[in-house]
Amino acid sequence: MPAQYSLVPAAFLRHMPATTSIDTFDRAILDILQRDNLTPQRLIAERVHLSAPAVQRRIKRLQELGVIAANVAVLDPAHLGRPLTVLISVQLDNERPDLVQPFRARVAREPAVQQCYYVTGDADYSLIVTVADMQEYQALAQRLFAQDANIRRYTTSIALERIKTGLQLPLAEHMPMDETYR
């Protein structure tokens, strides 16, 4: 296929970060941390067969590189009065940056929006939202969509059951042969 033809939009490629060089020790450390980031460094060191100072240096480097983006607690929304998870697909009339920016800014400011993706396919954006009830969802939809003439339409799906949620990346295929760190 000639270089001028691509199945991936150029805008998408501009936002893809270059792959960071990490070795099997880094991957093993990351695998442990993404399961429980409160694991003491001395235990991580024992599991990956490195010294605790080496683990500490590697974790610091991974944070500085942005591989470790945050150290956060993952909360259960149902326990905090937000039992409804809503998936919203948004179609725009025009994807010009000056017309899209107000929508993106509203989404970024909205605490109920847990995730937002610029996507391919029928929709332009996919949002994952948590709310306490349908009344809260209706107010949210009003804030995000009602006054924006660039929103062609949005569709809503309510999650009936949470099968899997998480932020863990699959790292196992890159692990060292000795997997005793688990």
Secondary structure, DSSP 8 states (H G I E B T S, - for coil): --TT--SS-HHHHHT--------HHHHHHHHHHHH-TTS-HHHHHHHHTS-HHHHHHHHHHHHHHTSS--------GGGGT--EEEEEEEEES---HHHHHHHHHHHHH-TTEEEEEE-SSS-SEEEEEEESSHHHHHHHHIIIIIT-TTEEEEEEEE-S-----------GGG--S--TT-
